[in-house]
Amino acid sequence: MNEQMRDDEIEIDLREVVTILIRKIWLIVLCMAIGVAAVGAVTITMITPQYSASSMIYILTKTTSVTSLADLQMGTQLTVDFQTLATSRPVVESVIEQLNLDAEYEDLVNTITVENPTDTRILKTTVENPDPQLAMDISNAMSDAIAAQVAEVMTTDKPTNVERAVLPKSPSSPNLVKNIMLGALLGAFLAIAFVLVRYFMDDTIKNEDDVTKYLQLSTLAAIPMEKGRRSRKAS
């Protein structure tokens, strides 16, 4: 019996919460609109667009033969080694010197991502930069520098280029649509949190149901105060 009463009370509470949220839907929608406008404005005016350009080289050279499983495993290990070699100081600094960049090693290396696509012997070099032309130039220069460094370290032929970077036409970040959606969700969350906190912290008695709920007392009568006030004013 007690469990049923508890379930009924929880169900009523949930119904009240939903009712409160429906009544305050205008506030939730307003906060969503404010969130969209604020995040959109920040994204457009305060975040510098970044452009990405990628180039690829094939690390196995003409003099490299893959004749067994051991050779294949060695090629995989070498790929991992070349990923580390690609962002080494000699490679990055040679690119800085070649392109006459006004940047230090630490600044440039943070904009470079070197990855090995799964089950391939390819190194993909991606560069992010506010200038799309510079992003393309750095990516291509990096691939050339990596190939030269690999040939020198391995004392073998220079790896060949698989794909040269092209001029990016649109920024890779920030994602305006994604940020706007996050702004809308944040606005809705804050509005719902405000409404619920205000509702749960409001313990004032508003009607006879609240008397029974909070004070565990039975009501004998209810006096319509507002109607009485209007009657006195009319008299």
Secondary structure, DSSP 8 states (H G I E B T S, - for coil): -HHHHHHHHHHHHHHHHHHHHHHTHHHHHHHHHHHHHHHHHHHHHHS--BEEEEEEEE---TT----SHHHHHHHHHHHHHHHHHHTSHHHHHHHHHHHT-S--HHHHHTTEEEE--TT-SEEEEEEEESSHHHHHHHHHHHHHHHHHHHHHHHTS---EEEE-----SS-SB--HHHHHHHHHHHHHHHHHHHHHHHHHH-----SHHHHHHHH----S----HHHHHHHHHH-
